[in-house]
Amino acid sequence: MADLTGVRVVRWERTYSPSGPIIRLAFTSPYTEAFATACAEVRALPLPERAWIPRERCWHLTIAGARALARRWPLVAQLLAAEDAGGREEQHRQQRGHPPAQSPVPADIAEAFALLCLTTSAPPELVAAARSVHASRAHPDAGGAHHAMVAVNTAADRALAWLARRSPVRSSVRAHV
């Protein structure tokens, strides 16, 4: 497994293209060697499974490509696992007769998700993983600034609290109280 210490994922987003679902991936590192290693790991994927999109400044990976990358990059494995857990929860929610989890998003909540480089449909597990990724960069002991760490923690706390309020289990409990 390659040494990817210091590489931070700054964008992880599942979206859909005409050819099917894709993951948008962007990463950074203050260490040239680690960044070059991360780029080499992505370039090692077969061409149909990855593409660099200059105008978006990110990689587009097929789901198969992301899974292959996850075998060599533990953080990608963690993000995929958190995303898969959220997708299963959405399927269960719809099977129980609940509508899809889509509602108007307050501006401060949208800003919190944006700071974490997530969409508002991200599950709590992905919010926690994003907090970990951003905290590794923002923490004062890692060369970050105190105010940046506070911003990451505040954003993650707001996002998690908002997701908890939207949970169908909690909303059904409130409805019966």
N, C-alpha and C positions, 0 to 999 in steps of 0.2 A: 504494500500500500504506500502511495506517495506521501511525502511529508507536506501537508497543506496547512501547517501551523501559521496562523496570522491571516489566512484568507477568510474574508467575510462575505457572505451572500447579502447583497444589497437589494436584490429584486428576485422574487420567487412568486410567480403568478401563473395559474392554470388558465388557459384561454382556449378558444376554438378557432381553427382555421378551416378553409375548405377541405383540406386533406385530413382533418380530425383534430382531436385535442392535442395541445402542445403546452409545454412549460416554458415561460420566459425566465431566463436565468441571467443575472448579472452579478459579478463579484468584484472585489477589490482587495488589495493588500498593500501595506506599507513596505513590504519586502519584495524586491524584484524577483528573487529566486522562487518564492512561494507563488507569486502571481504567474510567473512563467510556467511553473509546474501545473497550476490549475488550468491554464490555457491548454497545455499539452494534454491533460486528462480529457478535456472536452474535445480537442481535435482528434484524439485517438478513437472517438466514436465514428462509425461509418457515416459517410456523407448524407444518406437519406435520413439519419437520425439526429442530425444537428445542422444548424445554419446560423451564421453570424449575420445579424441585421444591423447595419451601420446606423441607419436613421434612429433606431430605438436604442442603440448602444447596448444590446444584449444578445444572448444566444437564444434561439428557438430550438427546443429539444422535443422529440417525440416522447411519448410516455415510455416506450421501450428504451429510448436513449437515456432518459432520466433514470430508469431502473438500472441500466448498465453502469451509468456513472455512480449511482448510489453504492454499488459493490466496491468501488474504489475510493469513495469520498463519504465518510461517515456523516457529515453534516447534511449532505443531500439525502442520505438514507433517513435521517431524522425528519427532515422536512417532508419527504414523501410519506413516511409513516403517519405523521400528524395530519397530512392532507387526506390520506386514505381513511383515517378514523373519522374525520369530518364528513367525508362523502358517505360513509356508511350511516352516520347519524342522520343525514339528510334523507337517505332512502328510507330509514325506519320512520322518520317523521311523516313522510308522505304515505307510507303504508298504513300508519295509524289514522290516516284521514286528516292530518294537519296540512294546511297550505304550505308551499315552499317558504323558507325563511327569507322573505323579502319585505322590507318595510322602509318607510322614509328614514334616512339616516341624518341625525343632527350634525351640524357643521363641526362641532368640537370632536365628535366621534369619528367622522370621516378624516379629520386632521390627525387624530391619534393613529388610525390605521395607516394613513399615508406616511407618517413618521416611521412606522415599523415596516414600510414597504409592502403592505398587505392590502388586499381588497376587503371590503366589509363582510364578505361571505366566508372569510377565513374562520376555521373552527378554533376553539380555545387552545387546543394543542399546538396549532400553528402560531398563535399569538405568543404562547410561552416559548416556543422555539425561536421566534423572531426576537423576543426580549433577550434571550440568551445570546443570540448572534450579535445584536446591537450593543448589549452590555459588555461583551468582550472587547469591543472597540471603544466604547464611551467611558468605561470605568477609569477613574483617576490612577489606579495602580497599573493600568495598561497604557498609560500615556494620554488618556482622555481627560476631559474637563468635568468638573463636578456638575455644572449646569447641564451638560449633555447627558450625563447619567441620570440626573433628575428628570429630564425630558423623556428619556426612554422608559423609565419606571412609571412616570405619570401616564404616558401614552398607553403602555401595556395595561396598567390598572384600569384606565378608562375603558379600553377595548374589552377587557375581560368582564368588567362590571356590566357593560352594555350587552354583551353576549349572554351573561347570566340572566339579565332581566328579560331577554327575548326567548329564553329557554321554554319550550312547550310544557315541561314538567312544572316549572315554577308558575307560569302563567295560568295553568289549569288549577294549581293549588290556590292561587290568589282568587280565581273566579269563584271558588267554592267557599271561601272564607267569609 
